[in-house]
């Protein structure tokens, strides 16, 4: 397996001197003059770190397509499913897309841990 490694270096602090944005799980750039890759040598074994990215959301049409693809519900129940997700505050509509809420994430994590064969 071939692994390509890269890193970002912060050249100028800019607005970050006054404001530090909330981390969204992405790797923060390094301070000027620092490097974590300088210690690595060619052929050295490393343990990769898994980074998960989040999707910005899904349109209602995209959710309906995913439901159809996975055989969940019937055409008559799609609107009810979406309405229930929003009403129970598992998802919310942001800029025309459905976005999972913290409550929805907690429920999803519980279901995945409790019923791994279903999810």
N, C-alpha and C positions, 0 to 999 in steps of 0.2 A: 504494500500500500504506500502511496506517495502522499505526503502531507505538505501543504504549502503554508508557511507562517508569515504573518505580517503584523505590524503594529503602527499606531498613529502617535505622532509626537506633537504636542501642543507648542506652537511657535510663539504665540502671543496670548496672554490671558484674556485680553479684551474685556468683554462684559462679565466674564467669570470672576473678575476681581471684586465686583459688587454683588453678583448674583450667582449662586450655585444651583443649577437646575436639579430637580429630583431625578434620581437615577431610574431609568426604565428597564434596567436589566442589561443594557448595552455596556460594552467595555469602554471605560473612560480613557481619553488620550493621556499619554504620559506627560509629566512635567518636562520643560525644556532641559536637554542635556542628559536625560535618563533613558536607559534602554534595558529591557529585560531579555532581548534577543542577543545582546553582545556576549553573554555568557555561554551561548550554545555553540557547539562545534558541528561540522558536517558529519552526518552519520550517527549522531548522538541519539539515544532513545529518549523519547519524551512521552509523558502521559497527557493526552489531549483533554481539554476541559470542554464539556458540553454546554453550549449556549443555546437557549431557546428564544426565538423571536416571537413576538405577538403580531397577529394580524390586526389591521385597523378596524375590521368589522366586515359584515356581510350584508348585502342587500336582502330584502325580503324575497325577491325573486331567486337569489342565490341559495337562500335557505330552503325554499320550496324545491328547487332543483336537487339539493342534497337530500332532502327527505324522500323525494321520488326515487333517486338513485339507490338509496338504502332500503327502500320498501317500507318506509315509516308513514303511517297515516294513509288517508285517501284524499282525493281532491276536495271533497266536501269538508274535511277537517283541518286543512292547512291554515286557514284564517284563524280558526279556534286555537291551534297550537301556538301561532305567533302571538295572538292576543293573550294567551295564558302566560307565555314567557315574560311579556311586558307587565302584565297585571301582577304577577308574583314577584316582580322586580329581579328576575334572573337575567334579563336583558333590557336595554333601553335603546331608543332611537337617537342617534347622534349623526348629524349631517346626512340624513337619509339612509344610514346604515344601522343595522342592529349590532350593538356592542355588548359584550358580556359584562355584568356588574360584579363587584366583589362578592355579593351574595351568590350570584350564579357560579362564580369560580369555586366558592366553598362547597356548594352542592355538587358541582362536577367532580372536584377532588374526592369528596366523600363517596360518590357513586363509583368512581374508577377504583378506589382502594377497596371498597366493600364488594363490588361485583365486577372483577376484572374480566371475566369471560364474556360479559355483555358489552363492555366498553373497550 
